[in-house]
Amino acid sequence: MPQLAIRDLRKSFKDAVVLDGVTLDVEPGEIVCVFGPSGAGKTVLLRLVAGVETCDSGVVALAGRDVTEAPPETRGVGMAFQNFALFPHMSAFDNIASPLTARRAAPATIKTKVEKIAALLKIGHVLEHAPRELSNGQKQRTALARALVADPKVLLLDDPLRNVDAKLRYEMRLELPSLLKASGATALYVTQDYKEAMALGDRIAVLIDGRFVQVATPGAIYREPASIGVARLFGDPTVNLIPVEPVIRPEGLTVHIAGCIVPLSRRYEHAAGRACMLGVRPEAILVDESPMADGFPVELEAVTPLNEKTLLLLRANDGRELLASEAGEDAAPRRHGVAHARFDPDALLLFDAASGERIPPKA
């Protein structure tokens, strides 16, 4: 049984439809990242699950219990906000303890639970500090501790790392999954950062224009995006998109790119004759100064080292720009000028040009 079940949830504000029939199951102990662009409805979804907002229609169930009409305090849900939302007149200890204080828990129980969660989050040394005395990282951990201390059945995290510095954000991407697993919480985690979603989520639910367009593991979404829209959201640089029309020739399935014939896997033969968009991730482009089999000439216009990878800006003979990437800053020192590119045939994506939906290869 799912710990959290969302069924056909709808929400509008006046004439603006924010959520248009979303459905999602989150299993006990699972971390599901809700990822999408600004305005997609991510925060509204969390507020509906928490009971802070009421839905127009649909069902929210926790461990099989319908809580759609239940008040927030009876749902057993914890929430950490993007802006921390700490009580400024309370110490970090009292902020963390506030859910237990509201339940009139015994002082000894409150002390034990607060100190335990503070130790887990490494903020035990600042429990007596006021929020104004805390760094952003400490504020973020205090807010997370407050959400976790009451042992919620479901933990709702609204982009909690957005307002912390890059170093802490990276560290928390590494630490949060183990912290959440240690707490046993079932988590719905909202983020606009695809790297964060891929690092934290057991699964990612991609929300675009008020609908879940794909729910899958991080690897599956990157390798097999449901649409062009999803493919564009994952990857830095983003996916290259080239209009093509696959053709079956005696030598196999091919497409024309920049006046050259480039092979495609025979697993896409069912797409022959269709107007398509070929999706090529930057890391799926091999660049060399010498001609290559199944390659085509390009002009190497810019080389940008970024420590862990090097970005290459290519221009094909038809004027089309392509972005390629190679591992390592010093993987291949480059000079500008004529080069040749080849696509990794096993890493190519094919989309229907009209609908934007991915065309799956046949087995």
C-alpha positions as CSV (number, residue, x, y, z in Angstrom):
1,M,0.0,0.0,0.0
2,P,1.4,3.5,-0.9
3,Q,2.3,5.7,2.0
4,L,1.0,8.6,0.0
5,A,-1.6,8.3,-2.8
6,I,-2.7,11.3,-4.9
7,R,-5.6,10.6,-7.2
8,D,-6.7,13.0,-10.0
9,L,-6.0,16.1,-8.0
10,R,-7.2,19.4,-9.5
11,K,-6.7,23.0,-8.4
12,S,-7.5,26.3,-9.9
13,F,-7.2,29.9,-8.8
14,K,-10.0,31.8,-10.5
15,D,-9.5,31.0,-14.2
16,A,-5.9,29.7,-13.9
17,V,-5.6,25.9,-13.8
18,V,-2.6,25.1,-11.6
19,L,-3.0,21.3,-11.3
20,D,-4.9,19.4,-13.9
21,G,-5.6,15.9,-12.7
22,V,-2.3,14.7,-11.1
23,T,-1.9,11.2,-9.9
24,L,1.0,9.8,-8.0
25,D,1.9,6.9,-5.5
26,V,4.8,7.2,-3.1
27,E,5.8,4.0,-1.4
28,P,6.8,3.8,2.3
29,G,10.4,5.2,2.8
30,E,10.6,6.3,-0.8
31,I,12.0,9.7,-1.9
32,V,10.1,11.1,-4.9
33,C,11.4,14.4,-6.4
34,V,8.8,16.6,-8.0
35,F,10.7,18.5,-10.6
36,G,9.6,21.1,-13.1
37,P,10.0,24.7,-14.2
38,S,8.7,27.6,-12.2
39,G,5.0,27.9,-12.2
40,A,4.4,24.2,-12.9
41,G,2.3,23.8,-9.7
42,K,4.9,22.0,-7.5
43,T,4.4,24.1,-4.3
44,V,0.7,24.0,-4.7
45,L,0.8,20.2,-4.8
46,L,2.7,20.1,-1.5
47,R,0.2,22.5,0.1
48,L,-2.7,20.3,-1.0
49,V,-1.1,17.2,0.4
50,A,-0.4,19.1,3.7
51,G,-4.0,20.4,3.8
52,V,-2.9,24.1,3.8
53,E,-4.9,24.5,0.5
54,T,-8.1,22.7,-0.4
55,C,-8.4,20.9,-3.8
56,D,-11.2,21.4,-6.3
57,S,-11.5,17.7,-6.8
58,G,-9.5,14.5,-6.3
59,V,-8.2,12.5,-3.4
60,V,-5.2,12.6,-1.0
61,A,-4.7,9.4,1.0
62,L,-2.1,8.6,3.7
63,A,-1.5,4.9,4.3
64,G,-4.9,4.1,2.8
65,R,-6.8,6.8,4.8
66,D,-8.6,9.5,2.8
67,V,-7.4,12.8,4.3
68,T,-8.7,15.0,1.5
69,E,-11.0,16.9,3.9
70,A,-8.9,16.4,7.0
71,P,-7.3,19.5,8.7
72,P,-3.5,19.8,8.5
73,E,-2.9,19.0,12.2
74,T,-4.5,15.5,11.8
75,R,-2.6,14.4,8.7
76,G,0.7,13.5,10.3
77,V,2.6,15.4,7.6
78,G,5.8,17.4,8.1
79,M,6.8,20.3,5.9
80,A,10.0,22.2,5.3
81,F,9.7,25.5,3.4
82,Q,12.0,27.1,0.9
83,N,12.4,30.2,3.0
84,F,13.0,28.2,6.2
85,A,10.0,29.9,8.0
86,L,11.6,29.8,11.4
87,F,10.0,31.6,14.4
88,P,12.3,34.6,15.0
89,H,11.6,34.9,18.7
90,M,12.4,31.2,19.4
91,S,15.7,29.5,19.8
92,A,16.7,26.7,17.4
93,F,15.7,24.2,20.1
94,D,12.3,25.7,20.5
95,N,11.8,25.9,16.7
96,I,12.5,22.3,16.4
97,A,10.4,21.4,19.4
98,S,7.4,23.4,18.3
99,P,5.5,20.4,16.7
100,L,6.0,18.3,19.9
101,T,5.1,21.3,22.1
102,A,1.8,21.7,20.1
103,R,1.0,18.1,20.9
104,R,1.7,18.7,24.6
105,A,4.5,16.1,24.7
106,A,6.3,15.6,27.9
107,P,9.4,17.9,28.4
108,A,11.7,14.9,28.7
109,T,10.4,13.4,25.5
110,I,10.8,16.8,23.7
111,K,14.4,17.1,24.9
112,T,15.3,13.6,23.9
113,K,13.8,13.9,20.4
114,V,15.2,17.3,19.7
115,E,18.7,16.4,20.7
116,K,18.5,13.2,18.7
117,I,17.5,14.9,15.5
118,A,19.9,17.8,16.0
119,A,22.7,15.3,16.4
120,L,21.7,13.6,13.2
121,L,21.7,16.9,11.4
122,K,24.9,18.2,13.1
123,I,23.3,21.3,14.7
124,G,23.5,20.3,18.3
125,H,25.9,23.1,19.1
126,V,23.5,25.8,18.0
127,L,20.3,24.7,19.7
128,E,20.3,27.7,22.0
129,H,20.9,30.2,19.2
130,A,18.2,32.5,17.8
131,P,17.6,32.2,14.0
132,R,19.3,35.5,13.4
133,E,22.5,34.0,14.8
134,L,22.4,31.0,12.4
135,S,24.0,30.6,9.0
136,N,21.7,29.8,6.1
137,G,22.9,26.2,6.3
138,Q,22.1,26.0,10.0
139,K,18.7,27.5,9.3
140,Q,18.0,25.0,6.6
141,R,18.9,22.1,8.9
142,T,16.9,23.6,11.8
143,A,13.8,23.7,9.5
144,L,14.4,20.2,8.4
145,A,14.8,19.0,12.0
146,R,11.5,20.7,12.9
147,A,9.8,18.8,10.0
148,L,11.4,15.5,11.1
149,V,11.1,15.6,14.9
150,A,7.5,14.5,15.1
151,D,8.1,11.4,13.1
152,P,5.8,12.4,10.2
153,K,4.3,9.7,8.0
154,V,5.1,11.9,5.0
155,L,7.7,14.6,4.7
156,L,7.1,17.5,2.3
157,L,10.2,19.5,1.3
158,D,9.7,22.6,-0.8
159,D,13.0,23.3,-2.5
160,P,14.8,23.5,0.9
161,L,18.3,24.0,-0.6
162,R,17.4,26.9,-2.9
163,N,18.5,29.6,-0.5
164,V,21.8,28.1,0.7
165,D,25.2,28.5,-0.8
166,A,26.6,26.2,-3.5
167,K,29.0,24.3,-1.3
168,L,26.3,23.5,1.3
169,R,23.8,22.6,-1.4
170,Y,26.3,20.1,-2.8
171,E,27.0,18.6,0.6
172,M,23.3,18.3,1.4
173,R,22.7,16.5,-1.9
174,L,25.1,13.9,-0.6
175,E,23.8,13.8,3.0
176,L,20.0,14.2,2.6
177,P,19.2,10.8,1.1
178,S,20.9,9.0,4.0
179,L,19.3,11.3,6.5
180,L,15.9,10.7,5.1
181,K,16.4,7.0,4.9
182,A,17.7,7.0,8.5
183,S,14.5,8.8,9.6
184,G,12.3,6.3,7.8
185,A,10.3,9.2,6.3
186,T,8.4,9.0,3.0
187,A,9.4,12.2,1.2
188,L,8.0,14.3,-1.5
189,Y,10.8,16.7,-2.5
190,V,10.2,19.7,-4.7
191,T,13.1,21.2,-6.7
192,Q,13.8,23.2,-9.9
193,D,17.3,21.8,-10.1
194,Y,17.5,18.7,-12.3
195,K,20.9,17.7,-10.7
196,E,19.3,17.8,-7.3
197,A,16.4,15.7,-8.5
198,M,18.7,13.1,-9.9
199,A,20.9,13.0,-6.8
200,L,18.1,12.8,-4.3
201,G,15.2,11.0,-5.8
202,D,14.5,7.3,-5.9
203,R,12.1,8.4,-8.6
204,I,11.4,11.8,-10.3
205,A,7.9,13.0,-11.1
206,V,8.3,15.6,-13.9
207,L,5.5,18.3,-13.6
208,I,4.9,20.5,-16.6
209,D,1.9,22.8,-16.9
210,G,0.0,21.2,-14.0
211,R,0.4,17.5,-15.2
212,F,2.9,14.7,-14.5
213,V,4.4,14.0,-17.9
214,Q,6.8,11.3,-16.7
215,V,7.4,9.5,-13.5
216,A,10.5,7.2,-13.5
217,T,13.9,6.6,-12.0
218,P,16.5,9.3,-12.7
219,G,18.5,7.1,-15.1
220,A,15.4,6.2,-17.0
221,I,14.3,9.8,-17.4
222,Y,17.7,10.8,-18.7
223,R,18.1,7.9,-21.1
224,E,14.4,7.6,-22.1
225,P,12.7,11.0,-21.8
226,A,9.0,10.8,-22.6
227,S,9.1,13.9,-24.8
228,I,11.2,16.7,-26.1
229,G,10.0,18.9,-23.2
230,V,11.4,16.4,-20.7
231,A,14.6,15.9,-22.6
232,R,15.3,19.6,-22.6
233,L,14.9,19.8,-18.8
234,F,17.7,17.3,-18.1
235,G,21.3,17.9,-19.0
236,D,23.8,20.7,-19.0
237,P,24.3,21.6,-21.8
238,T,20.8,20.6,-23.0
239,V,20.1,18.1,-25.7
240,N,20.8,18.9,-29.3
241,L,17.7,18.6,-31.5
242,I,17.9,18.1,-35.3
243,P,15.0,17.8,-37.7
244,V,15.3,14.5,-39.7
245,E,13.3,12.1,-41.7
246,P,14.7,8.5,-41.4
247,V,15.1,6.6,-44.7
248,I,15.6,2.9,-45.2
249,R,18.5,2.3,-47.6
250,P,20.2,-0.9,-48.7
251,E,22.9,-0.2,-46.1
252,G,20.4,0.4,-43.3
253,L,18.4,3.2,-41.7
254,T,19.9,6.6,-42.3
255,V,19.2,10.3,-41.9
256,H,20.6,13.4,-43.7
257,I,22.5,15.8,-41.5
258,A,24.5,18.7,-42.9
259,G,24.5,17.2,-46.4
260,C,25.9,13.9,-45.1
261,I,24.3,10.5,-44.6
262,V,24.3,9.4,-40.9
263,P,23.3,5.9,-39.8
264,L,20.6,5.2,-37.3
265,S,19.9,1.9,-35.4
266,R,17.6,-0.5,-37.3
267,R,15.5,-0.5,-34.1
268,Y,14.0,2.8,-35.4
269,E,13.0,1.4,-38.8
270,H,9.3,1.8,-37.8
271,A,9.9,5.6,-37.9
272,A,11.0,5.6,-41.5
273,G,9.3,8.3,-43.6
274,R,8.1,10.3,-40.5
275,A,9.0,13.8,-39.7
276,C,11.2,13.4,-36.6
277,M,13.5,15.3,-34.2
278,L,16.8,13.6,-33.5
279,G,17.9,14.1,-29.9
280,V,21.7,14.0,-29.3
281,R,23.1,14.5,-25.9
282,P,26.4,16.5,-25.9
283,E,28.3,13.6,-24.5
284,A,27.1,11.4,-27.3
285,I,29.1,13.4,-29.9
286,L,32.6,12.3,-30.7
287,V,34.8,15.0,-32.1
288,D,38.2,14.4,-33.9
289,E,40.3,16.4,-36.2
290,S,40.6,13.5,-38.6
291,P,37.7,12.1,-40.7
292,M,35.7,9.3,-39.1
293,A,33.5,6.5,-40.5
294,D,29.8,7.6,-40.3
295,G,31.0,11.1,-39.4
296,F,30.5,14.6,-40.9
297,P,32.6,17.7,-41.2
298,V,32.1,20.5,-38.7
299,E,33.8,23.8,-37.7
300,L,35.1,23.9,-34.2
301,E,34.2,27.4,-33.1
302,A,34.8,27.4,-29.3
303,V,36.3,25.3,-26.6
304,T,35.3,25.8,-23.0
305,P,37.1,23.9,-20.2
306,L,35.0,23.4,-17.1
307,N,37.3,21.2,-15.0
308,E,35.2,18.0,-15.0
309,K,34.4,18.4,-18.7
310,T,35.1,20.4,-21.8
311,L,32.4,21.9,-23.9
312,L,32.8,22.2,-27.7
313,L,30.7,24.5,-29.9
314,L,30.5,23.0,-33.4
315,R,28.9,24.4,-36.5
316,A,27.9,22.0,-39.2
317,N,28.0,22.7,-43.0
318,D,24.4,23.8,-43.0
319,G,25.0,26.4,-40.3
320,R,23.5,24.3,-37.5
321,E,25.1,24.7,-34.1
322,L,25.8,21.6,-32.0
323,L,27.2,21.4,-28.4
324,A,29.5,18.5,-27.6
325,S,31.1,17.6,-24.3
326,E,34.1,15.6,-23.3
327,A,35.2,14.3,-19.9
328,G,38.0,16.2,-18.2
329,E,39.5,19.6,-18.7
330,D,42.6,18.3,-20.5
331,A,40.9,15.4,-22.3
332,A,41.8,16.7,-25.7
333,P,43.5,20.1,-26.2
334,R,41.8,21.7,-29.2
335,R,42.5,24.3,-31.8
336,H,39.7,26.1,-33.7
337,G,39.0,25.1,-37.3
338,V,37.9,22.1,-39.3
339,A,37.0,18.9,-37.4
340,H,34.8,15.9,-37.8
341,A,31.9,14.7,-35.6
342,R,30.2,11.3,-35.1
343,F,27.2,10.4,-33.1
344,D,27.1,7.4,-30.7
345,P,24.3,5.4,-32.3
346,D,23.3,3.7,-29.0
347,A,22.7,7.0,-27.3
348,L,20.5,8.7,-29.8
349,L,16.9,9.7,-29.1
350,L,14.1,10.0,-31.7
351,F,11.0,12.1,-31.2
352,D,7.9,12.6,-33.3
353,A,8.2,16.1,-34.8
354,A,4.4,16.9,-34.5
355,S,3.7,15.6,-31.0
356,G,7.1,15.9,-29.4
357,E,6.7,12.4,-27.9
358,R,9.7,10.0,-27.9
359,I,9.6,7.2,-30.4
360,P,10.8,4.1,-28.5
361,P,13.1,1.8,-30.4
362,K,11.9,-1.8,-31.0
363,A,13.7,-4.6,-29.2
